[in-house]
Amino acid sequence: MSISSLSALPIRPLTPRDLSACADLSEDRGWPREEHKWSLLLAAGTGFGIDDPAGGLVAACVVTTYGTPGRVDLGAIGMVLVAGRHARRGVGRRLMRYVIAEMGTTPLTLHATAYGRPLYEELGFTVTGRAEMVRGVFRPDDTDSEVFTRAATAEDLPAILGLDAEVFGTDRTHMITRLPAFADQLRVAEEHGRITGYASAWPNMDTHVVGPLVARDTNTAKALVTALAAHTNGPLRTDVDVRHEELLAWLKARGLVSLSFNAVMTYGVAELPGDWTRRFAPLTVAAG
């Protein structure tokens, strides 16, 4: 297919019915299929894709918007993929330009690999931070934590939503309320009846991803990770803001190793809203 033919293919919204095609596209680029994650993103966000006349998708991405009804504060772009047979032909650039135009004046964010970063910079995104992906079988700390954690209940949801909005600087109700069904574990840290942090662990291929990880301080974050790991078989994976040096050093001392770094980029805003000091890890880099 020629470049001119590719540019004539329409961009359309994706729906949960496109789950298999999106997973196929991930597999085509050497990524895991990640159907569980795709299902969340297609339900909570808005997918955009280009159909290949020969079958499957030429390209896809998902935008998850956050804010209150009638006002979108932030859009998180993720899962930007172009089929290998159509790579380096301007498809990704065209799809991103379309998404940026669709979002209008809404500030945008994404996590970029070293491969994708030049394109995003060309489109006007700037680097505002970095996240480090770590993975491994967690070895518990020998010391007892003074931070109390427990499994979250339905009654905790209003407090979790309030804390999340405060820390992330925008309302994410439509995403956070999906966590009990999406994640294998959802835990809270509590002091004197007040929730001081929360975290979930959700299945992704042969690992459990820890995220979101929101905590009052590093000790609270450590306690939440320890509690999640105690009820998880197999390796953990998480993407930690590199400014949380103490947590990253502790995770590596507990058996996790560094896999990669992503650049946190923004468009239309100088930095992400909220309180980064309590925002240790995102739910997924694809959704902020």
C-alpha positions in Angstrom: 0.0 0.0 0.0 1.4 3.4 -1.0 1.8 6.3 1.4 -0.9 8.2 -0.5 -3.2 5.2 -0.1 -2.5 5.1 3.7 -3.2 8.8 4.0 -6.6 8.3 2.5 -7.7 5.7 5.0 -10.2 7.2 7.5 -9.5 7.4 11.3 -12.4 6.1 13.3 -13.3 5.6 17.0 -12.5 2.3 18.5 -14.9 0.4 20.7 -14.6 -2.7 23.0 -15.5 -4.8 19.9 -12.0 -3.9 18.6 -10.3 -5.6 21.5 -8.9 -8.5 19.5 -7.7 -6.3 16.7 -5.9 -4.0 19.2 -4.3 -7.0 20.9 -3.2 -8.3 17.5 -1.6 -4.9 16.8 0.3 -5.1 20.1 1.5 -8.6 19.2 2.5 -7.4 15.7 4.9 -4.9 17.2 6.5 -7.4 19.6 4.5 -6.3 22.6 2.4 -8.6 24.8 -1.2 -8.8 23.8 -2.3 -7.2 27.0 -6.0 -7.8 26.4 -6.9 -7.1 30.0 -5.3 -3.6 29.8 -6.8 -2.9 26.4 -10.3 -3.8 27.7 -10.0 -1.2 30.5 -8.7 1.5 28.2 -11.3 0.9 25.5 -14.0 1.0 28.1 -12.8 4.0 30.1 -11.1 6.0 27.3 -11.6 6.8 23.6 -9.8 4.7 21.1 -8.8 5.9 17.6 -7.8 3.5 14.8 -7.2 3.1 11.1 -8.5 0.0 9.5 -6.4 -2.0 7.1 -8.3 -3.0 4.0 -6.4 -6.3 4.1 -7.6 -6.9 7.7 -6.7 -5.8 11.1 -5.6 -2.3 12.1 -3.0 -0.1 10.5 -2.6 1.9 13.7 -4.3 2.7 17.0 -4.1 4.7 20.2 -6.3 5.5 23.2 -7.0 8.8 24.9 -8.3 8.8 28.5 -9.8 12.1 29.6 -10.2 13.3 33.2 -12.2 16.0 34.8 -15.7 16.8 35.9 -18.8 16.6 33.8 -18.7 19.3 31.2 -15.0 20.2 31.8 -12.1 18.0 30.7 -8.9 18.9 32.5 -6.5 16.5 31.0 -6.1 13.8 28.3 -3.7 10.9 28.6 -2.6 9.4 25.4 -1.4 5.8 25.3 -0.9 2.6 23.3 0.2 4.5 20.2 1.0 1.6 17.8 1.5 1.3 14.1 1.6 -2.1 12.4 5.1 -3.2 11.4 4.2 -3.4 7.7 3.2 0.2 7.7 6.0 1.6 10.0 8.0 4.7 9.1 5.4 5.9 6.6 4.0 8.8 8.5 1.0 6.9 9.9 1.8 7.6 13.6 2.4 11.3 12.9 -1.0 11.5 11.1 -2.8 9.7 13.9 -1.3 11.9 16.6 -2.1 15.1 14.7 -5.6 13.9 14.4 -5.9 13.2 18.2 -4.3 16.6 19.1 -6.8 18.4 16.8 -9.7 16.4 18.3 -8.7 17.3 21.9 -8.6 21.0 21.0 -7.3 23.1 23.9 -7.3 20.2 26.4 -3.8 19.7 28.0 -2.3 16.3 27.0 0.2 13.9 28.6 1.9 10.7 27.6 4.8 8.4 28.5 7.3 8.2 25.6 9.9 5.6 24.8 13.2 6.7 23.4 11.9 5.5 20.0 8.7 7.6 20.1 10.1 10.7 21.8 11.4 12.5 18.7 8.0 12.3 17.0 6.2 13.7 20.1 8.7 16.5 20.4 8.2 17.4 16.7 4.5 17.6 17.5 5.0 20.1 20.4 5.2 17.8 23.4 7.9 18.7 26.0 9.6 16.4 28.6 8.5 17.2 32.1 9.7 14.1 34.0 10.8 10.5 33.9 9.4 7.2 35.1 11.5 4.0 35.7 10.0 0.6 35.1 11.1 -2.0 37.6 10.2 -5.7 37.7 11.0 -8.8 39.8 10.0 -11.2 42.5 9.6 -9.1 45.6 11.6 -10.1 48.7 9.8 -8.9 51.9 11.6 -6.5 54.2 12.6 -8.0 57.6 11.5 -5.0 59.5 7.9 -4.6 60.6 6.1 -1.5 59.2 4.2 0.7 61.5 1.8 1.6 58.7 -1.5 -0.3 58.8 -2.9 -1.5 55.5 -6.0 -3.6 54.7 -8.1 -4.7 51.8 -10.3 -1.9 50.5 -14.1 -2.2 50.9 -17.0 -0.6 49.0 -17.3 1.9 51.8 -13.8 3.2 51.2 -14.5 4.3 47.6 -15.6 7.9 48.4 -12.4 8.4 50.4 -10.2 6.8 47.7 -11.8 9.0 45.0 -11.3 12.1 47.1 -7.6 11.3 47.8 -7.0 10.4 44.1 -8.5 13.7 42.9 -6.4 15.7 45.4 -3.2 13.9 44.4 -3.8 13.8 40.6 -5.3 17.2 40.4 -8.3 16.1 38.5 -11.3 13.8 38.8 -10.7 10.3 37.7 -13.9 8.7 39.0 -14.7 6.8 35.8 -11.3 5.1 35.9 -10.9 4.5 39.7 -14.4 3.0 40.1 -13.3 0.3 37.6 -10.4 -0.8 39.8 -12.3 -3.3 42.0 -13.3 -5.3 38.9 -10.1 -4.7 37.0 -7.5 -5.4 39.8 -6.9 -8.6 41.7 -6.2 -6.5 44.8 -7.1 -3.0 46.0 -5.7 -2.0 49.4 -5.7 1.2 51.5 -3.3 2.5 54.2 -5.2 3.9 57.2 -4.4 5.9 60.3 -6.9 6.8 63.0 -9.7 5.9 60.6 -8.4 8.2 57.8 -7.1 6.7 54.5 -3.6 8.0 53.8 -2.9 6.0 50.7 -4.2 3.3 48.3 -2.8 0.9 45.7 -3.9 -1.9 43.5 -2.2 -4.9 41.8 -3.6 -6.0 38.5 -2.7 -8.9 36.2 -0.7 -8.3 33.1 0.6 -11.5 31.4 2.9 -13.2 33.9 3.2 -10.2 36.2 1.1 -8.1 38.6 1.4 -4.4 38.0 1.3 -2.2 41.0 -0.6 1.0 40.2 -2.0 3.4 41.0 0.3 3.8 44.0 -0.8 6.9 46.0 0.6 7.5 49.5 1.2 10.1 52.1 4.9 9.4 52.2 7.5 6.8 51.2 6.9 4.6 54.2 3.3 4.3 53.4 4.1 3.5 49.8 6.5 0.7 51.0 3.8 -0.7 53.3 1.2 -0.9 50.5 3.7 -2.6 48.1 4.7 -5.1 50.8 1.0 -5.9 51.5 0.2 -6.4 47.8 3.3 -8.6 47.3 2.3 -10.8 50.3 -0.9 -11.8 48.4 0.7 -12.1 45.0 2.4 -15.1 43.3 5.1 -14.3 40.8 6.8 -11.0 39.8 5.7 -7.5 40.4 6.1 -4.6 38.0 5.6 -0.9 38.5 6.6 2.5 36.9 7.9 4.9 39.5 8.5 8.6 39.2 12.3 8.9 39.3 12.0 11.7 41.9 11.0 9.0 44.4 14.6 7.8 44.7 14.1 6.2 48.1 11.3 4.0 47.0 13.2 3.0 43.8 16.3 2.0 45.9 14.1 0.1 48.3 12.3 -1.8 45.5 15.7 -2.8 43.9 17.0 -3.9 47.3 13.9 -6.1 47.6 14.5 -7.9 44.3 13.1 -5.7 41.5 15.4 -4.7 38.7 15.3 -1.7 36.3 13.9 -2.5 32.8 13.5 0.8 31.1 12.8 4.5 31.4 10.0 6.5 29.8 9.9 10.3 29.4 6.8 11.9 30.8 5.7 14.5 28.3 3.0 17.2 28.2 1.3 19.3 25.6 -0.4 22.6 26.3 0.6 22.6 30.0 4.0 23.1 31.6 3.6 20.3 34.1 1.1 17.8 35.3 -1.5 19.0 37.9 -1.7 17.6 41.4 0.9 16.6 44.0 3.8 14.5 42.7 5.2 13.9 46.2 2.2 11.6 46.9 1.9 10.2 43.3 4.4 7.3 43.3 3.2 5.2 40.3 0.4 5.5 37.7 -2.3 2.9 37.1 -0.6 2.3 33.8 1.6 4.5 31.7 -1.0 4.3 29.0 -3.6 6.2 31.1 -1.6 8.4 33.4 
